[in-house]
Amino acid sequence: MNSPVNLDRRQVLAGGGALIVSFSLSDAFAQDHAGAPKPPGSLATSPYLDAWIRIDADGITIFTGKAELGQGFKTAFQQIAAEELDVPFASLKVVTADTLLTADEGYTSGSQSTQYSGTAIQNAAAQVRELLVGEAARRLDLPAETLKTQNGAVIALDGRRLAYADLVADNMLHVEAQPKSKLKNPATYAVMGRPVPRVDIPAKVTGGAAYVQDMRLPGMLHARIVRPPSYGAQLTECDTSAVEKLSGFVKVVRDGNFLAVVAQKEFQAIKAMKALSRAATWKEQPGLPKQDDLLAVLTSLKSNDKIIFQQSDPSATGQRTIEATYTRPYQAHGSIGPSCAIGQFVDGTMTVWTHTQGVYPDREGIAEMLKVPLSSVRLIHVEGSGCYGHNGADDAAADAALIARELPGIPVRVQWMREQEHAWEPFGPAMVTKLKASLNDSGKIVDWNFDVWTNTHSMRPGGAGSMLAAQHMAEPFAVPEPKPLPLPAGGGDRNAIPIYKFPNAKVVHRFIPAMPVRVSAMRALGAYHNVFSIESFMTELAELAGIDPVEFRLNHLEDKRGREVIEKAAKEFGWQKGQKAPPDRGYGFAFARYKSLAAYCAIATEVEVDRETGRARLARAIAAVDSGQVVNPDGLANQIEGAIMQSMSWTLYEAVTFDDTRITSIDWQTYPILRFDAVPDRIDVHIINRPGLPFLGSGETGQGPAAASIANAIANATGKRFRDLPLTKSKIKGAIDA
């Protein structure tokens, strides 16, 4: 390689004759390679094989810049590498996101981990295997095609065997990946495509150390934050004398409106936090909008409007037209374990263990906040108990760094309290969608109009201004300007462009820069509400046309794989034209292709409605999914099951509440979620495997279809259409009694 390389992010670890190098390419490198075919997946930005695979006397280690968030990809990546390297699954170790060890793969979001990182590992492993065979051929003086790989070794026809560790020489794997890899034939797979128990589950179900909340480092101290009571509140007075007399007290850390206390033990820290909270005086000002009319609030705010899709066919005209408006409230991630992080400042380097979804962007924000070089900050991902998007994990990481800087050499654990998580995490943005469509005489949609109003769907770090600690400092960092996320993935407009084909269509994204409450990325971003709206409206249109909802969707869908997913879900559910559900029950159906470029998912549901209370409960959900080539079918089924359960909770229960000054949904009573007594009797996931085809992101593909299918089933059960989320029992009861 003759072009210059930016080594700001280069880390070298030597050992056992192996070398691992992780870095980001400079613009010069990209320009030198302009026009050349790119390696697949994340190899395009981190092209060296030893950034992904290390082989030494201790075994084989796989590296990924993605963070395990409960998706199960750590198991899937281990399967992928084991398959392509021809080694036992259990012999591999997988290292996830760490700014000292792994490639910079940005955020773990958008159901892209397997699509990008998994693809990189698959192709890197195949090329490493080819290099090992080539080296064995050279040493044995045999044609490479006469050799085979098995159980971590290259084997000749005469039985001679060279272990991978013996074949690896210095820098042997420090070569750029090729655009094409000699991948194994899927027909020969022994590990991929088969169910493998997830490697992260045992500790989680046996009380082991599974999460960052469980971490305990030698000599570790415990910290708690005293957050302002509301957005914009100013700390005017704080007498710490009583706090300093408490047992186990170590230090009060104050920087402007950032206020924290450190103690020797955790409960001591909690007691000190409560005392410090009583000692603090805050000046508050009302600044939140009226919650009771979300539609009016959002549509009255200034928006930057952009037509994101339009097509016209004047020859196609409709005779029957309907309109509908759908709303989604601000919703919380509601992570079961409140956010937690550990910081330690040693010899000028700040190390933070965190459940962030982006160790490299988080490092940038913390380095900016501390005003130190990037090289002085290391972020290590550790799983957290709950995530689902940009929750409080990055903020807890910044808290830990700011406090640990005041106590050099000592690890400091910061654990948020439940009310802090609920009040201060960045919420999933509220949304309003307005739809209008016309049917012709044969019941086909000939004109489609879709408008969506919403805030930005990502305020992740990068910059320090995205973190609460930096915002609350005496010299605060400004909150970055909110921006829409670009299509084709999109943010608030994700899945706003329907996959169905209409002769006339117009889709408008009305982006609202003002953020009445703190918002950022929540699982599926805008796709959850957009698919809920589109798929609810499709069933409304089917009813207007007098056509079965499944047939109606197929009448407007050309995508072959999409049609197969719809047909599979309908068949497995036992869907029939003209069917009638049992009394007080209803059937619903919905479909989408996530981001219009990732996995396909269709879900048929049966919902029961208690007419006395209005309570709706999902009784049965039957899903079909096509996510391309399947690595671990059990893992994929877990993802769809989890999406259905979480979407059910959003759809039936969840909404952030606030008055004119404070967030008021600060616990599980004021922010209810799905409980065990509402768990469906049955969820079945039917997978359409596509061996040899690209991996398609599937972690969020079920979110939107589940919501719409449930809403359609409730409408079928009650004869009433509900368009304002969540579909609470009070809303349903009110409609039934009206």
Wavefront OBJ file of the C-alpha trace (Angstrom):
o trace
v 0.000 0.000 0.000
v 1.605 3.235 -1.120
v -1.048 5.716 -0.003
v -0.800 7.484 3.369
v -2.878 6.076 6.185
v -4.337 7.984 9.127
v -2.904 6.192 12.152
v -4.846 8.154 14.785
v -6.921 5.028 15.359
v -4.230 2.444 14.907
v -3.505 0.027 17.698
v -1.034 -2.805 17.451
v -0.998 -5.911 19.622
v 1.781 -8.413 19.078
v 1.824 -11.892 20.465
v 2.391 -15.493 19.441
v 3.664 -14.550 16.003
v 0.404 -12.759 15.197
v -0.406 -9.126 14.633
v -3.743 -7.381 14.891
v -4.163 -3.896 13.498
v -7.335 -1.831 13.738
v -7.700 1.583 12.128
v -9.878 3.817 9.992
v -8.783 4.704 6.482
v -7.891 8.245 5.474
v -9.489 10.107 2.626
v -6.291 9.623 0.668
v -6.643 5.850 0.873
v -10.236 6.043 -0.313
v -9.215 8.257 -3.229
v -6.380 5.924 -4.217
v -8.907 3.133 -4.397
v -11.653 5.105 -6.126
v -13.280 3.042 -8.821
v -11.877 -0.259 -7.526
v -14.346 -2.903 -6.313
v -14.849 -2.639 -2.575
v -14.508 -5.598 -0.231
v -17.872 -6.663 1.190
v -19.468 -5.456 4.413
v -17.293 -3.570 6.873
v -14.163 -4.799 5.101
v -14.757 -1.808 2.845
v -13.721 0.555 5.659
v -11.427 -1.745 7.689
v -9.893 -3.892 4.963
v -7.025 -5.657 6.738
v -7.724 -9.274 7.593
v -5.953 -9.068 10.940
v -8.422 -6.399 12.044
v -10.976 -9.215 12.152
v -9.088 -12.454 12.860
v -6.112 -13.251 15.058
v -4.442 -16.664 15.168
v -1.741 -17.470 17.700
v -0.639 -20.139 20.142
v -3.606 -19.302 22.366
v -6.123 -20.021 19.633
v -8.268 -18.001 17.244
v -9.924 -14.723 18.163
v -12.586 -12.975 16.110
v -12.980 -9.215 16.418
v -16.031 -7.097 15.683
v -16.616 -3.395 16.137
v -20.278 -4.058 16.853
v -21.744 -4.226 20.351
v -23.693 -7.227 21.599
v -26.968 -5.743 22.802
v -28.889 -8.949 23.273
v -29.325 -9.628 19.550
v -27.274 -12.801 19.825
v -24.849 -11.791 17.083
v -21.846 -12.791 19.182
v -23.017 -16.377 18.771
v -23.841 -15.862 15.097
v -20.429 -14.355 14.342
v -18.761 -17.273 16.100
v -20.777 -19.617 13.877
v -19.834 -17.702 10.731
v -16.129 -17.757 11.531
v -16.162 -21.402 12.627
v -17.834 -22.373 9.367
v -15.480 -20.550 7.031
v -12.335 -21.413 8.986
v -13.287 -25.067 9.475
v -12.720 -24.987 13.225
v -14.907 -26.144 16.135
v -17.401 -23.532 17.283
v -16.273 -23.741 20.905
v -12.621 -23.137 19.988
v -13.215 -19.503 19.005
v -13.252 -16.385 21.118
v -15.188 -13.289 20.027
v -14.108 -9.801 21.122
v -16.714 -7.075 20.675
v -16.485 -3.289 20.435
v -13.353 -1.871 22.079
v -11.531 1.215 20.792
v -8.162 -0.376 21.573
v -8.824 -3.707 19.879
v -11.537 -3.619 17.242
v -12.345 -1.902 13.987
v -14.381 1.289 14.007
v -17.813 0.144 12.864
v -19.643 3.202 14.135
v -22.945 2.492 15.857
v -24.561 -0.865 16.430
v -27.973 0.066 15.079
v -30.478 -0.388 12.299
v -30.287 -4.192 12.213
v -26.974 -3.936 10.365
v -24.587 -5.993 12.485
v -24.759 -9.248 10.538
v -25.209 -7.429 7.242
v -21.950 -5.505 7.669
v -19.825 -7.016 10.431
v -20.995 -10.592 9.874
v -20.316 -10.250 6.166
v -16.843 -8.875 6.919
v -16.051 -11.767 9.254
v -17.357 -14.339 6.773
v -15.253 -13.016 3.929
v -12.193 -12.373 6.087
v -12.369 -15.924 7.434
v -12.645 -17.369 3.941
v -9.610 -15.392 2.796
v -7.621 -16.301 5.897
v -8.399 -19.960 5.238
v -7.149 -19.544 1.679
v -3.930 -17.902 2.897
v -3.347 -20.731 5.356
v -3.866 -23.330 2.655
v -1.467 -21.457 0.401
v 1.207 -21.353 3.096
v 0.731 -25.068 3.816
v 1.029 -25.832 0.092
v 4.318 -23.934 0.005
v 5.742 -25.739 3.011
v 4.586 -29.183 1.890
v 5.442 -28.518 -1.737
v 1.990 -29.670 -2.812
v -0.720 -28.137 -5.009
v -3.145 -26.133 -2.878
v -6.139 -27.854 -4.467
v -4.987 -31.183 -3.021
v -5.235 -29.886 0.547
v -8.238 -29.643 2.814
v -8.976 -27.819 6.045
v -10.461 -29.487 9.078
v -10.544 -28.856 12.803
v -8.124 -25.934 12.702
v -5.524 -27.513 10.474
v -4.545 -27.984 6.815
v -4.351 -31.647 5.908
v -2.667 -33.332 2.943
v -3.883 -36.489 1.225
v -1.032 -38.448 2.791
v -2.186 -37.428 6.270
v 0.390 -34.749 6.968
v -1.178 -32.033 9.082
v -0.202 -28.419 9.798
v -2.091 -26.565 12.514
v -3.195 -23.017 11.744
v -1.131 -21.642 14.648
v 1.999 -23.238 13.154
v 1.297 -21.755 9.733
v 0.815 -18.136 10.773
v 3.916 -16.016 10.363
v 4.532 -12.396 11.315
v 2.261 -10.040 9.351
v 0.903 -12.929 7.295
v -2.665 -11.759 7.884
v -1.836 -8.083 7.651
v -3.034 -7.904 4.067
v -5.966 -6.156 2.477
v -9.097 -8.134 1.831
v -9.991 -8.916 -1.743
v -13.378 -7.916 -3.190
v -14.208 -11.572 -3.850
v -13.870 -14.452 -1.415
v -14.037 -18.181 -2.063
v -16.906 -18.802 0.328
v -17.930 -22.330 1.182
v -20.895 -23.870 -0.590
v -23.935 -23.524 1.708
v -24.777 -27.147 0.938
v -21.669 -28.163 2.914
v -22.386 -26.069 6.019
v -21.911 -27.851 9.313
v -22.287 -24.890 11.712
v -24.078 -22.074 9.906
v -27.802 -22.387 9.407
v -28.169 -24.586 12.461
v -29.472 -23.706 15.924
v -26.661 -23.079 18.390
v -27.305 -22.085 22.024
v -26.393 -18.447 22.544
v -23.093 -17.983 24.357
v -24.380 -15.001 26.348
v -27.415 -16.712 27.867
v -25.975 -18.946 30.641
v -24.720 -16.087 32.815
v -27.979 -14.192 32.310
v -30.186 -17.005 33.547
v -27.969 -18.257 36.379
v -27.231 -14.976 38.125
v -23.745 -14.703 36.690
v -21.832 -11.550 35.770
v -23.607 -10.819 32.506
v -23.958 -7.038 32.397
v -22.024 -3.862 33.087
v -24.322 -3.515 36.101
v -22.667 -6.690 37.453
v -19.052 -5.517 37.043
v -16.956 -5.140 40.165
v -13.329 -3.998 39.852
v -10.747 -4.110 42.665
v -10.929 -1.012 44.859
v -14.013 0.265 43.047
v -16.008 3.175 44.472
v -19.691 3.888 43.868
v -21.197 7.124 42.574
v -24.694 8.519 42.196
v -25.842 11.552 40.238
v -28.229 14.242 41.438
v -29.999 15.246 38.250
v -31.847 18.530 37.822
v -35.585 18.116 38.429
v -36.443 19.302 34.924
v -34.999 20.420 31.603
v -33.095 23.693 31.957
v -33.201 23.783 35.765
v -30.324 25.733 37.355
v -28.555 24.751 40.575
v -28.633 27.864 42.760
v -27.501 26.516 46.134
v -25.992 23.331 47.552
v -24.671 22.963 51.092
v -22.677 19.701 51.167
v -21.653 19.792 54.831
v -24.240 17.253 56.002
v -23.424 14.898 53.154
v -19.723 14.972 53.971
v -20.430 13.604 57.455
v -22.157 10.453 56.192
v -20.578 7.020 56.612
v -18.480 5.963 53.607
v -18.489 9.416 52.054
v -15.597 10.031 49.636
v -16.284 13.096 47.505
v -18.873 15.469 46.076
v -18.229 16.304 42.438
v -19.821 19.490 41.140
v -19.293 21.200 37.825
v -22.010 23.773 37.163
v -25.323 21.900 37.147
v -23.556 18.526 37.193
v -23.757 17.182 40.724
v -22.609 13.780 41.980
v -21.461 12.047 45.128
v -18.958 9.193 45.570
v -18.957 6.691 48.437
v -17.181 3.504 49.392
v -20.244 1.264 49.094
v -23.284 1.366 46.866
v -25.990 1.879 49.466
v -23.836 4.538 51.081
v -23.794 6.294 47.722
v -27.593 6.069 47.483
v -28.031 7.555 50.969
v -25.553 10.300 50.151
v -27.354 11.023 46.862
v -30.666 11.477 48.699
v -29.053 13.774 51.243
v -27.346 15.756 48.507
v -30.628 16.035 46.623
v -32.286 17.513 49.718
v -29.441 20.000 50.045
v -29.691 21.209 46.453
v -31.909 24.105 45.421
v -32.917 24.420 41.786
v -34.557 27.171 39.768
v -37.054 25.743 37.288
v -39.063 27.233 34.446
v -42.035 25.736 32.595
v -41.188 24.915 29.001
v -42.961 21.735 27.969
v -45.913 21.701 25.542
v -49.450 20.551 26.243
v -49.508 16.792 26.160
v -53.233 16.318 25.635
v -53.136 17.394 21.981
v -50.043 15.861 20.450
v -51.420 16.244 16.935
v -51.831 19.997 17.333
v -48.435 20.398 19.026
v -46.415 18.584 16.375
v -48.218 19.891 13.305
v -48.037 23.473 14.582
v -44.255 23.450 15.013
v -42.098 24.721 12.166
v -41.127 21.893 9.850
v -38.707 21.469 6.990
v -40.756 19.699 4.350
v -39.302 17.438 1.698
v -40.977 15.265 -0.903
v -39.106 11.972 -0.612
v -41.118 10.012 -3.171
v -43.442 10.983 -5.990
v -44.805 9.409 -9.122
v -47.732 10.260 -11.343
v -49.962 8.501 -13.830
v -52.816 10.819 -14.918
v -54.617 7.924 -16.587
v -55.242 6.242 -13.212
v -58.136 7.807 -11.362
v -60.088 6.793 -8.289
v -63.749 6.868 -7.335
v -63.612 6.300 -3.567
v -61.290 8.223 -1.254
v -60.594 7.963 2.476
v -58.280 9.829 4.831
v -56.854 8.955 8.232
v -54.481 10.418 10.820
v -52.344 8.299 13.156
v -50.289 9.433 16.162
v -47.527 8.012 18.304
v -46.557 9.562 21.670
v -43.071 10.053 23.000
v -42.010 6.649 24.298
v -39.212 5.534 26.616
v -36.714 2.753 26.109
v -37.667 1.574 29.578
v -34.494 -0.456 29.987
v -34.992 -3.026 32.737
v -31.602 -2.225 34.227
v -31.029 1.532 34.675
v -27.930 2.787 32.885
v -24.534 2.059 34.386
v -20.867 2.639 33.525
v -17.451 2.395 35.155
v -14.650 4.903 34.628
v -10.991 4.715 35.622
v -8.338 7.372 35.040
v -4.830 5.884 35.124
v -1.564 7.424 33.853
v -3.350 9.997 31.743
v -5.726 7.517 30.082
v -9.445 7.411 30.761
v -10.973 3.947 30.373
v -14.743 3.578 30.431
v -16.689 0.317 30.472
v -20.077 1.076 28.997
v -23.164 -0.302 27.266
v -22.911 2.323 24.535
v -23.987 1.348 21.028
v -20.979 3.158 19.572
v -17.637 2.974 21.381
v -15.830 5.148 18.837
v -18.427 7.946 18.692
v -18.768 7.825 22.482
v -14.992 8.106 22.801
v -15.070 11.232 20.641
v -17.710 12.803 22.874
v -15.913 11.975 26.114
v -12.558 13.156 24.774
v -14.145 16.456 23.744
v -15.858 16.825 27.123
v -12.598 16.162 29.007
v -10.593 18.241 26.507
v -8.061 15.472 25.919
v -6.794 13.710 22.763
v -8.684 10.711 21.439
v -5.675 8.558 22.229
v -6.178 9.314 25.930
v -9.629 7.713 26.039
v -10.541 4.054 25.692
v -14.119 2.780 25.526
v -14.879 -0.901 26.142
v -18.337 -2.243 25.460
v -19.949 -4.381 28.132
v -23.501 -5.618 27.761
v -26.208 -3.785 29.682
v -29.561 -4.926 30.990
v -31.762 -3.397 28.314
v -30.985 -1.103 25.429
v -33.362 -0.838 22.434
v -31.672 2.240 20.993
v -29.991 5.340 22.400
v -30.955 5.131 26.067
v -28.967 6.549 28.988
v -25.865 4.402 28.414
v -23.801 7.138 26.732
v -24.788 9.620 29.434
v -23.748 7.195 32.184
v -20.405 6.749 30.406
v -19.861 10.511 30.394
v -20.881 10.685 34.072
v -18.333 8.002 34.956
v -15.558 9.734 33.030
v -16.226 13.132 34.586
v -16.254 11.699 38.104
v -13.323 9.290 37.636
v -11.139 12.183 36.480
v -11.464 13.592 40.014
v -10.257 10.328 41.590
v -7.162 9.215 39.620
v -6.315 5.530 39.706
v -9.624 4.438 41.269
v -12.402 2.744 39.299
v -15.709 4.547 39.844
v -19.049 2.887 39.135
v -21.993 5.108 38.234
v -25.465 3.579 38.468
v -28.539 5.572 37.522
v -31.724 5.315 39.569
v -35.028 4.266 38.012
v -36.568 7.743 38.149
v -33.450 9.198 36.501
v -33.610 6.702 33.654
v -37.278 7.420 33.012
v -36.981 11.187 33.303
v -33.666 11.853 31.565
v -33.111 9.230 28.888
v -33.628 10.392 25.274
v -37.123 9.287 24.270
v -38.346 7.812 21.032
v -39.814 10.781 19.102
v -43.531 11.400 18.837
v -44.965 11.146 15.321
v -48.012 12.181 13.319
v -48.911 10.636 9.975
v -51.695 11.696 7.647
v -52.774 9.361 4.866
v -55.125 9.754 1.944
v -55.817 7.186 -0.769
v -58.263 6.523 -3.584
v -59.580 3.249 -5.009
v -60.774 2.533 -8.531
v -63.821 0.428 -9.378
v -61.872 -2.824 -9.138
v -60.630 -2.094 -5.611
v -57.063 -1.140 -6.548
v -55.264 1.823 -4.964
v -54.637 4.390 -7.695
v -53.613 7.383 -5.579
v -51.595 7.373 -2.350
v -50.556 10.332 -0.171
v -48.508 10.028 3.013
v -47.224 12.843 5.262
v -45.161 12.296 8.399
v -44.323 14.889 11.078
v -41.563 14.061 13.543
v -38.347 15.207 15.222
v -34.900 13.857 14.506
v -34.490 10.185 15.326
v -30.859 10.355 16.380
v -28.972 12.645 18.734
v -26.223 10.133 19.457
v -22.704 11.193 20.387
v -20.064 12.065 18.359
v -19.982 15.415 19.954
v -19.940 16.034 23.693
v -23.122 18.098 23.432
v -25.186 14.924 23.076
v -24.296 13.903 26.667
v -26.074 15.195 29.751
v -22.907 15.630 31.815
v -21.385 17.871 29.138
v -24.613 19.865 28.838
v -24.723 20.457 32.615
v -21.108 21.561 33.129
v -20.238 25.105 34.191
v -18.930 25.608 30.661
v -21.640 23.611 28.920
v -21.391 22.052 25.500
v -24.208 23.047 23.173
v -26.678 20.416 22.046
v -25.886 19.651 18.383
v -28.249 20.841 15.692
v -30.839 18.122 15.061
v -30.765 16.699 11.571
v -32.800 14.125 9.655
v -31.101 10.850 8.814
v -30.570 10.255 5.100
v -32.489 7.743 3.064
v -32.561 4.937 2.038
v -32.428 3.907 5.714
v -33.853 7.205 6.920
v -34.968 8.247 10.383
v -38.448 9.632 10.870
v -39.144 8.749 7.242
v -37.883 5.180 7.582
v -40.384 2.909 5.797
v -42.524 5.926 4.869
v -42.159 4.992 1.205
v -44.387 1.939 0.795
v -43.141 -1.255 -0.785
v -46.468 -1.589 -2.579
v -46.889 -0.290 -6.131
v -49.346 2.544 -6.826
v -49.696 4.512 -10.113
v -49.920 7.829 -8.229
v -48.072 8.387 -4.976
v -46.575 11.187 -2.929
v -44.680 10.885 0.348
v -43.646 13.992 2.326
v -41.289 14.056 5.310
v -42.062 17.059 7.527
v -38.969 17.236 9.713
v -39.408 19.231 12.942
v -36.097 20.667 14.246
v -37.536 21.785 17.598
v -37.481 19.059 20.255
v -40.028 19.695 23.036
v -38.497 16.840 25.044
v -35.151 15.085 24.794
v -35.251 12.554 21.930
v -32.974 10.202 20.046
v -32.853 6.765 18.465
v -35.344 4.129 19.559
v -35.566 0.654 18.111
v -36.742 0.763 14.450
v -36.766 4.590 14.468
v -39.659 5.904 12.359
v -40.402 2.481 10.860
v -42.500 1.441 13.855
v -45.084 4.193 13.430
v -44.860 4.475 9.651
v -45.537 0.770 9.179
v -48.261 0.911 11.837
v -49.890 3.709 9.835
v -49.450 2.188 6.370
v -50.533 -1.303 7.354
v -53.504 -0.080 9.401
v -54.578 2.029 6.416
v -54.110 -0.891 4.017
v -56.597 -2.911 6.049
v -58.987 0.061 6.162
v -58.740 0.303 2.370
v -59.257 -3.438 2.013
v -62.449 -3.136 4.037
v -63.603 -0.246 1.847
v -62.905 -2.341 -1.255
v -64.576 -5.408 0.239
v -61.450 -7.486 -0.347
v -59.680 -9.811 2.080
v -56.765 -7.948 3.750
v -54.166 -10.553 2.709
v -55.434 -10.683 -0.865
v -55.554 -6.877 -0.953
v -51.870 -6.644 -0.036
v -50.873 -9.240 -2.617
v -52.830 -7.302 -5.246
v -50.479 -4.349 -4.730
v -47.167 -6.157 -4.204
v -44.769 -7.179 -6.966
v -41.795 -8.172 -4.794
v -41.598 -11.980 -5.056
v -39.892 -12.541 -1.720
v -42.370 -10.236 -0.027
v -45.277 -12.155 -1.510
v -43.844 -15.446 -0.260
v -43.520 -14.068 3.272
v -47.140 -12.856 3.256
v -48.384 -16.171 1.923
v -46.338 -18.113 4.477
v -47.654 -16.159 7.462
v -51.240 -16.430 6.231
v -50.945 -20.158 5.627
v -49.389 -20.940 9.006
v -51.990 -18.809 10.783
v -54.794 -20.588 8.976
v -56.010 -17.342 7.407
v -59.109 -17.741 5.238
v -61.142 -15.268 3.202
v -64.284 -14.200 4.961
v -63.195 -15.747 8.238
v -64.824 -14.683 11.481
v -63.042 -14.702 14.810
v -64.658 -16.123 17.953
v -66.690 -13.671 20.074
v -64.607 -10.863 21.600
v -61.663 -11.851 19.457
v -60.268 -10.418 16.255
v -57.785 -11.302 13.551
v -55.204 -8.913 12.144
v -52.512 -8.970 9.477
v -49.599 -6.723 8.527
v -46.399 -6.844 6.481
v -43.302 -4.782 5.748
v -39.788 -4.985 4.458
v -37.664 -3.197 7.021
v -36.156 -0.021 5.548
v -37.312 -1.398 2.171
v -33.881 -3.031 1.900
v -33.526 -5.383 4.868
v -35.548 -8.368 6.102
v -39.163 -9.090 5.181
v -41.691 -9.836 7.899
v -45.420 -10.607 7.929
v -47.395 -11.156 11.120
v -50.908 -12.498 11.619
v -52.408 -12.033 15.057
v -55.364 -13.033 17.163
v -56.325 -10.564 19.879
v -58.888 -10.914 22.644
v -60.758 -7.859 23.953
v -62.506 -7.720 27.314
v -65.552 -5.573 26.613
v -66.140 -4.912 30.306
v -62.721 -3.313 30.856
v -61.537 -2.570 27.323
v -58.342 -4.536 27.927
v -56.795 -6.010 24.779
v -54.421 -8.947 24.944
v -52.435 -10.549 22.159
v -53.399 -14.225 22.267
v -51.560 -15.562 19.234
v -49.000 -14.245 16.756
v -47.768 -16.137 13.709
v -44.850 -14.556 11.876
v -42.945 -15.308 8.700
v -39.544 -13.773 8.042
v -37.020 -13.732 5.201
v -33.659 -12.336 6.280
v -31.596 -13.862 3.514
v -29.093 -16.505 4.525
v -29.771 -17.624 8.085
v -26.869 -18.107 10.486
v -28.685 -19.204 13.644
v -32.404 -19.930 13.206
v -33.000 -19.880 16.952
v -31.348 -16.487 17.204
v -33.453 -15.141 14.347
v -36.629 -16.478 15.949
v -35.593 -14.812 19.232
v -35.319 -11.478 17.431
v -38.782 -11.694 15.882
v -40.360 -12.935 19.118
v -38.733 -10.089 21.018
v -39.857 -7.548 18.422
v -43.450 -8.763 18.702
v -43.400 -8.604 22.492
v -41.837 -5.160 22.674
v -44.043 -3.799 19.911
v -47.069 -5.173 21.744
v -45.965 -3.264 24.841
v -45.475 -0.017 22.893
v -48.767 -0.471 21.079
v -50.975 -1.240 24.084
v -49.357 0.515 27.051
v -46.466 2.920 26.647
v -46.481 6.730 26.583
v -44.226 9.322 28.210
v -46.215 11.824 30.278
v -45.276 15.347 31.367
v -46.716 18.566 32.738
v -45.544 22.020 31.687
v -42.241 21.620 33.570
v -41.345 18.016 34.405
v -41.464 14.517 32.987
v -44.048 12.727 35.142
v -43.713 9.109 33.916
v -40.805 8.268 36.210
v -41.531 4.699 37.330
v -43.311 1.508 36.256
v -46.628 2.741 37.627
v -46.628 5.967 35.638
v -44.953 4.325 32.637
v -46.584 0.874 32.422
v -45.107 -1.835 30.219
v -46.086 -5.369 29.264
v -46.456 -7.644 32.285
v -46.274 -11.426 32.498
v -50.041 -11.813 32.681
v -50.319 -10.266 29.205
v -47.766 -12.508 27.496
v -49.272 -14.190 24.401
v -50.298 -17.817 24.613
v -48.404 -18.561 21.424
v -45.828 -16.957 19.142
v -44.597 -18.944 16.149
v -41.864 -17.735 13.808
v -41.524 -19.363 10.391
v -38.219 -18.694 8.672
v -37.694 -18.671 4.921
v -33.991 -19.418 4.573
v -32.082 -18.209 1.506
v -28.725 -20.059 1.566
v -26.015 -18.242 -0.317
v -27.882 -14.916 -0.456
v -26.714 -11.843 1.507
v -27.550 -11.454 5.178
v -30.450 -9.052 5.701
v -30.877 -7.120 8.934
v -33.721 -8.591 10.969
v -33.510 -7.282 14.539
v -36.121 -4.567 14.011
v -38.142 -5.922 11.118
v -41.019 -7.147 13.306
v -41.640 -3.881 15.159
v -43.986 -2.181 12.683
v -45.892 -5.227 11.401
v -46.627 -6.360 14.972
v -48.145 -2.985 15.883
v -50.349 -2.791 12.812
v -51.417 -6.425 13.025
v -52.493 -5.953 16.651
v -54.352 -2.740 15.808
v -56.089 -4.438 12.896
v -57.089 -7.335 15.132
v -58.529 -4.970 17.762
v -60.523 -3.221 15.041
v -61.742 -6.598 13.829
v -62.812 -7.577 17.360
v -64.548 -4.321 18.263
v -65.700 -2.878 14.962
v -63.907 0.332 15.977
v -60.741 1.718 14.355
v -58.030 3.055 16.684
v -55.332 5.330 15.272
v -53.757 6.994 18.313
v -51.086 4.977 20.109
v -51.041 3.455 22.636
v -54.290 1.506 22.334
v -55.032 1.532 26.050
v -57.974 -0.152 27.690
v -59.528 3.232 28.485
v -59.508 4.195 24.809
v -60.946 0.844 23.755
v -63.593 0.886 26.504
v -64.585 4.425 25.567
v -65.011 3.475 21.930
v -67.004 0.347 22.758
v -69.368 2.306 25.004
v -69.758 5.229 22.607
l 1 2 3 4 5 6 7 8 9 10 11 12 13 14 15 16 17 18 19 20 21 22 23 24 25 26 27 28 29 30 31 32 33 34 35 36 37 38 39 40 41 42 43 44 45 46 47 48 49 50 51 52 53 54 55 56 57 58 59 60 61 62 63 64 65 66 67 68 69 70 71 72 73 74 75 76 77 78 79 80 81 82 83 84 85 86 87 88 89 90 91 92 93 94 95 96 97 98 99 100 101 102 103 104 105 106 107 108 109 110 111 112 113 114 115 116 117 118 119 120 121 122 123 124 125 126 127 128 129 130 131 132 133 134 135 136 137 138 139 140 141 142 143 144 145 146 147 148 149 150 151 152 153 154 155 156 157 158 159 160 161 162 163 164 165 166 167 168 169 170 171 172 173 174 175 176 177 178 179 180 181 182 183 184 185 186 187 188 189 190 191 192 193 194 195 196 197 198 199 200 201 202 203 204 205 206 207 208 209 210 211 212 213 214 215 216 217 218 219 220 221 222 223 224 225 226 227 228 229 230 231 232 233 234 235 236 237 238 239 240 241 242 243 244 245 246 247 248 249 250 251 252 253 254 255 256 257 258 259 260 261 262 263 264 265 266 267 268 269 270 271 272 273 274 275 276 277 278 279 280 281 282 283 284 285 286 287 288 289 290 291 292 293 294 295 296 297 298 299 300 301 302 303 304 305 306 307 308 309 310 311 312 313 314 315 316 317 318 319 320 321 322 323 324 325 326 327 328 329 330 331 332 333 334 335 336 337 338 339 340 341 342 343 344 345 346 347 348 349 350 351 352 353 354 355 356 357 358 359 360 361 362 363 364 365 366 367 368 369 370 371 372 373 374 375 376 377 378 379 380 381 382 383 384 385 386 387 388 389 390 391 392 393 394 395 396 397 398 399 400 401 402 403 404 405 406 407 408 409 410 411 412 413 414 415 416 417 418 419 420 421 422 423 424 425 426 427 428 429 430 431 432 433 434 435 436 437 438 439 440 441 442 443 444 445 446 447 448 449 450 451 452 453 454 455 456 457 458 459 460 461 462 463 464 465 466 467 468 469 470 471 472 473 474 475 476 477 478 479 480 481 482 483 484 485 486 487 488 489 490 491 492 493 494 495 496 497 498 499 500 501 502 503 504 505 506 507 508 509 510 511 512 513 514 515 516 517 518 519 520 521 522 523 524 525 526 527 528 529 530 531 532 533 534 535 536 537 538 539 540 541 542 543 544 545 546 547 548 549 550 551 552 553 554 555 556 557 558 559 560 561 562 563 564 565 566 567 568 569 570 571 572 573 574 575 576 577 578 579 580 581 582 583 584 585 586 587 588 589 590 591 592 593 594 595 596 597 598 599 600 601 602 603 604 605 606 607 608 609 610 611 612 613 614 615 616 617 618 619 620 621 622 623 624 625 626 627 628 629 630 631 632 633 634 635 636 637 638 639 640 641 642 643 644 645 646 647 648 649 650 651 652 653 654 655 656 657 658 659 660 661 662 663 664 665 666 667 668 669 670 671 672 673 674 675 676 677 678 679 680 681 682 683 684 685 686 687 688 689 690 691 692 693 694 695 696 697 698 699 700 701 702 703 704 705 706 707 708 709 710 711 712 713 714 715 716 717 718 719 720 721 722 723 724 725 726 727 728 729 730 731 732 733 734 735 736 737 738
